[in-house]
């Protein structure tokens, strides 16, 4: 099986999805006065590790915003499951309805449900993308397992370093 992964430094795909909170969002486009965007792909409502990770992200959202990094969570769940994932407790925007084709355009690993009790459709494994002001993938982190995700405190620390103009830090991992 061959899967094309989103390359660091490449243009982030323009994907428009509905938000649980109403309206729509383009995954890589920052909002709220920010000039960078962090997109966190979670597996879906069926994943308790995702619920914990989203709560951690929500707790750090103001610190990301202080760095001018807008945050957004997204899954392939339908609206009803995405609403239950959020339950009004998350302050971060939650997008839903990511299609298999859109998952593939992001280079995500995609899994089939193990049983109907888990979920009823293919779903993305975790991914975290940071899109810079030029619309390029500055950070690409994808996993094929629910227990392998970047530590959000480390991501925050790294973005502080990258965003500091004195460091002139380039997109890494672009050697071809």
Secondary structure, 3 states (H helix, E strand, C coil): CCCCCCCCCCECCCCEEEECCCCEEECCCCCCCCCEEEEEECCCCCCHHHHHHHHHHHHHHHHHHHCCEEEEEECCCCHHHHHHHHCCCCCCEEECCCCHHHHHHCCCCEECCCCCCCCCCCEECCEEEEECCCCEEEEEEECCCCCCCCCHHHHHHHHHHHHCHHHCCCCCCCCC
